[in-house]
Amino acid sequence: MQYQTQMQAAKAGSVTEQMRLVAEKEGLAPEAIRERVACGAVAIPANIHHKSLSPEGIGQGLRTKINVNLGISGDSRDYERELKKARLALEMGCESIMDLSNCGKTTAFRRELLALSGAMIGTVPMYDAVGYLEKDLLDISAQDFLRVVEAHAKEGVDFVTIHAGINRRTIEAFKRSPRLTNIVSRGGSLLFAWMEMTGNENPFYEFYDDVMAILKAHDVTISLGDAMRPGCTKDSSDAAQLCELIELGHLTQRAWAQDVQVMIEGPGHMAMNEIQANVLLEKKLCHNAPFYVLGPLVTDIAPGYDHITSAIGGAIAAASGADFLCYVTPAEHLRLPDLEDVREGIVASKIAAHAADIAKGLPGARDVDNRMSDARRRIDWEEMFSLALDPEKARKYHDSLPPAEKKTCSMCGRMCAMRTVNQILAGEKIELYCDGK
């Protein structure tokens, strides 16, 4: 029998090729993956039109995955630069790329990206609406918005962020609880503006079943966007954020009832002591659906270093049960990231994800760390470089100030602890004195 979606097949007891591939990557039995897809605890975003895709699973008991944002903006329409970012993300083993283009030839760029990428591709159709439809926001109808979703689905994107939880109830909660930074979600702010200007309900909420029909036809996973995510630590865990989360839990069940896979998007800025509680609350209210977090950024005063504030929050979130981290670059809050910003953001996010996988006790997560530690004991630089998350930077740093002796580095020199103990255990005599010449 031909099934329309991964979830439909899983519910029917069928293990798809995508489930088999995910099981192989994760070192799990295919049946274990099927069971988790069937109940919604794992999503495998895999559009039927994305032929170059190497599928990945996101969710319960799986490795924490990484997403890289890129795309064309109105102030910078360099298509080749954005493709270079995509190639870098693929070279560095990122599992997902989101095209957040909001201006220019978005369709042509997206098609090229889909042909290039074995990673899953996500979009936010709301960003593309004005350019795609060639209309200003106020002139766009509810059905127009759905047309853009369908266009992205037909092109082959594996998941779409849809801000369906910002409905009239959510906006009422927002207006009752003044925020320091109001609404910082770009898609959420556009929908808020459209709803206030037209007096209409959120079209993605009002016509949610129509959206589900579109996504099911192409097996597109819905990433339920957090329009009310906090944009500063002061606004975290407030009524607007939690009201939307309750709505997302209900929308999750409605999507699953139509065999559409779901991910839930989570907070952007949040103090460290609130992160674990928020992850547990999302898992409870959204029925254990995979949790996708931007950051969270744990302080608001580090522009230029927000890849670090994000990695701190991401590690805590993933160790607490979040499944998918959206990277943040040093350029966050400042400008469109360049290629080096992307590299720095990827490495910071991968560190957070890997540290969390170790903390969660995922089988095999610590293996590469043990191999690195063994190489350090043996002072095997080439092996250390090969095991590093960023081999290029590790080699560059080491070689920039070379040691006098190969089996050391320039920080400790002859006093290298590894070298000393290795020689003593081998029955050798150590000689430390240096006359300074």
N, C-alpha and C positions, 0 to 999 in steps of 0.2 A: 504494500500500500504506500502511496506517495503522501507524505505528511507536509503540511504547509510550514510548520515551525518546529524548532528544536523542542520546545515545551510540549507541543502536541504529540510528537513522536515519543518523548519520554513518558508522558502520561499513559500512552498506549503500550508501554513496555518495550519499545524499540530502541536499540542503541544505534545512533547515527554514526557516520564516518567522523563527523566533528567531535562527537563524544569520545570515540576511540582515540583520536589524536590528542585530545585534552588529557585523557587518562594516561596515555603514554608519557606526555610531558610532565605530568604531576606524580607519576609513579604510583598510580591508584588503579583499582579494577574498573573497567568500563561500566559495570553495573552500579558501582558507587557513584559515578558521575551521573548516570541516568537518573538514579533516585533523587539526587539533589537538584537536577534540572526540573524534574517532575514536580517537586514541591516548591520550587522557586528559590531555594537556598543558593543555587549556582546559576549563573547566566552564561551562555556562550553566544555573544553577539556575532552573528554570521549571516549577513544578507545573502540571499540566493544569487545575487548578481555580482558579488565581489569574488571574482574567480581567482585572484592572486592571494587570497587570505590564507594565513596559517592560523587556524582558530585557537583561541585561548579561553580558559574558564575563569570566571570571577566569582568568588564567594566562599562559602563555608569549607574550611579544611584545605584550601588551595593557596599557592604562593600569592603574596601581595603583588598586584600588578601596577604598572606605571603608565600614566598618560602624559603626552606632550602636546601643549597647545601651540598652534601657529596659525598663519592666515594673513590675507591681504587687508590692510586698513586704508581708510580714506587719505591718510597722510603719508602712506608708504605703499606703493603698488609694485613692489619688486617681486615678480612671480618666481624668478629663478632663485632668489635668496630664500624664499619660503620653501622651495623644493630642496634646497641644500640643507635646511633645518630638518626636513623630513628624512633625507638620506642619513643625516647624522643620528637622528633618533633610531632609525632602523639598524645602523651599524652598532649602536650602543645597546641594542637588545630591548628597546622599549616595546611594550605589547600593544600600545594604543596611541593614535594620533587624532587630535580633534582639530578640524578645520574651522576656525572661527572667523573666516573671511566675511567682511560686511560691506565690501565695495568692489566694483570692477567686474572682471570676467570670472565670476565665482564658479560657474558651471564648468568651464573649460579647465580651470585649475583643479577642481575637485575630481574630474574624470582622470586627469593625469596623475593625481595623487593616488587614486584608487588602483590604477594600473600598476603603479610603482610599488605599492605597499602590501607587504604580507601581514603587517599589523592591522588590527581592526581600526576602522575610521569612524569617528563620530562628528556630528555637526549640531549647531543650534539653528534650526530653520528660521526662528524669529529674527536672528541677526541678518539673514539674507533677504528678508521679505521686501524691504523698501527697494533694494537694488534689483532683485529678481522681477518684481511686479512693476517696477518703474512708476511707483506711486508714493506719495507722502503718507506718513503713518495714519493720519486722520481719514484718508481716502480708502484705506484698506478694509475690506469686509471680512467677516468671519470665514466665509468660504475661500476667500483669497489666501488666508493663512494656511488653510488645509491644503490648498493647491501647492504651496511651497513644500510642505511636509511630504506630499506625494512625489514631487519632483526629486527630492533628496533620496527618498526610498527607492525610486526607480533607477537612480544613478548608481546605487549600490552601497550607500553608507550603512554601517553595521549597527549603529545606535544613534538616536537623536535625543538631545536634551529638550524636553517639553516642560514649560513652567505651568502645569495644569493646576497646581495647588494654590495659586494666588487668586482666589475667588472673592466674592463679596464678603464672606465671613472673615477671611484672612485679612482683607483690607480694613475691615472694621476693627479688628484686634490691633492692627498696625497704627491706626489713627488714635486709638485710645491710649496707646503706650508710646509716647514720644521717644524717638531714638536720637542718638548723637549723630549718626551717619545715615539715617533714613534707609532707603533701599539702594544697595550697592550692586546687586545683580543687574547686568546690562539688559538681559532678556526680561527680567522681572520689572525693571523700571519702564521699559517700553510697553509692556502689557498694562502696567499700572496707568501710564499716561493714556493709552488707548481706551481703557475702561473708563477713566475719569472724563475724557473728552467726549466719548460717545454715549456714556450712560449704560453701556451694555455689560453683560457678564463676560468673563474670560472665555474666548471662543474655544480654547483647548479644554476647558472644563465643561462648557455647555454642550459641546459636540464631541465629547470624549469617546463615545462609542464609534463615531465616524473615524476618529484618529486611529483607534484600535483596528478598525477594518483595514485601513491603509497599511499599518505596520505589519499586520498578520499576513497580508498578501505577499509581502516581500521578506518576511522574517526579519524585521528590524526590532531591536530591543529598545524599549523606552527607558531613558534615564530621566527620572522625574526630578526636575530642576528645583533648586532651593532659592526661589525668588526672594525669600525673607532671610537669607543667611546673614549673619551679623558681619558688618564691615569694620567693626572695631571690638575690642574685648569688652568695652562697657555695654554693648548691645547684645552680648551673647546670652542664650538661654532665656530670652524674653518671650512675652505672650505671642508676638507675631510669628517668631520662629517656630514655637511649639504648636501654635494653631495650624500653621501650614503643614507641619510634620504629621499631625493627626489626619489632615486631608489626604496627604500622600499615602498613608496607610490604607485608607479606603480605596483610593485609586489603584493601589497595588493589587488588591483583591479583584477589582473589576478588570484589570488587564489580564491577570492570570486566568480568570474565568473565560477569556477569549483566546487563551493560549499564547499570549504575548509576554515575553520575558521582561523583567523589570530590574532596574538598579535605582537606588535612592541617592540623591546628591546631598552632601552635608555641609556643615558650617565652614566659614572662611576664616574668621578671627575668633579666638577663644582662649581664655586663660587655661593653663595646664591642668589645674585642679578640676575643671569642668569637663574635660574631654572624655574620660572614661564613662562618666554618667550619660553623656550625650550619645555615645556609641551604643551603650546598652539600651537606652530609650528608643533609639532608631530601630534596633533589632526587635524590640518588643512591639512598638507601635506599627512597624512595617512588616511584621510577620517573618522576620529573618531574611528579608531580601538583601542582596549584596549592597554594601554601603560604599559610596564613592565620595571622597572628601578632597576639598581644595585646601591644602594645609593640614590642619588649621594653623594659622599664624598666631603665635603665642604672645606677641607683643607688637605694638603699633609704631615703634620709634626706630626701626632699622631699615629705612629705604636704602637700597644698594646692597643689603644683606638679607633680604627676605627669603632667599633660598634656604638660609639657615633657620630663621624663625619658623619657616614652613616645615623643614625637616624635623625639627624638635617636635612640633605638633603632630606631624604625620607618623612619626615613630610611636608616639603614645597612642594615637588613634588606631593604628594598625595592630599594635600589641594588644589593644583592648577589643579588637574584633572587626575593625574596618577592613575592607577587602581590596580597595582600589584607590591609589593616590594620584591626584593631579599635580604635576610638578609646578613649582613656582621658581622663577628665575631672579637673579639680582636686579633685573630691570623692573620688577613688579612695582606698580604705583608711580613709575617714572617715565617709561617709554616702551616702544616696541622692542623686544629683545633681539640682540644680534646673535650671530652663530656661537660666540664664546659664552654669552649668557645662557643659551640653550644647553650647552655642554655642562656648565656649572649647575644649572637647575636639574638636569637629568641625574648627575652624579649625586647631588644632595638627596634627591628623592629616592634613588636606588639604595643609598645608604640607609635611609629611614625604613624602606620596605624590607631590606634584608635583615636589619637589626630586629624588626618586629617579627619576622618569620622565625628567627632564632628564639626570641622570647616566647612565641606561641608553641615552640617545640615541634615545628613541622619536620617530618622525617627528612634527613639529608641536608637540612638548611645550614647546619654548622660544618658540613664536610669541607667546603672550600676554605673556611677559616682555619680548620685544622691543617690543611695542606699549606696554607700561607705560613702558619706558625712553624711548621716543620721546615719549610724553606728558610725562614728567618733563623732558626736554630743552626741550620747548616750554612747559613750566609750565602745562599745561592741567589744572586741578584737576578739572573735571567728568569728563574722560576717565579720569584717574587713579582717581577714586572708582569709576567704572563697571567698571574692570578689576580692582579689589581683591578679594581673597578675602572680605573682610568690609567691603563699602562703607559700611555704617552706622557702624562704628567708625572707619574712616578719616576720614569726613566729620566725625564728632563731635570727634575729636582736633584736626583742622585748625581747626575753627570755634570751639573752646573758648578759643583765644587768637589771635584774628585778627591778621594782619599789617597794617601801615600801608599797604602797597602790595599790590595783588592778585597781581602776578606774583612773589610771594615767599612764604615762610612766616615765622612769628615767631621761628624759631631763628636764621636768618642775615640776615633782613631785606634791606637793600640790598647786603649782601655775598654774596648767593646766587651760588654759582659758575655755575649755569646762566644766570642773568640777566646776569651780567658777560660771559661768553663770547658769549652770543647778541648782546648789544649791540655788543661789539667787532667780531665777525664781520660785523655789519650796518653797520659804519662809524660807529657812534654813539659819543658820548663818555659815560663813566660818571661819576657824581657820588656819592660815598660819604659825604662829611662830613655829620654831623648835630650840631646845636648842643645837642641834649638837651632842647629846649623842646617 
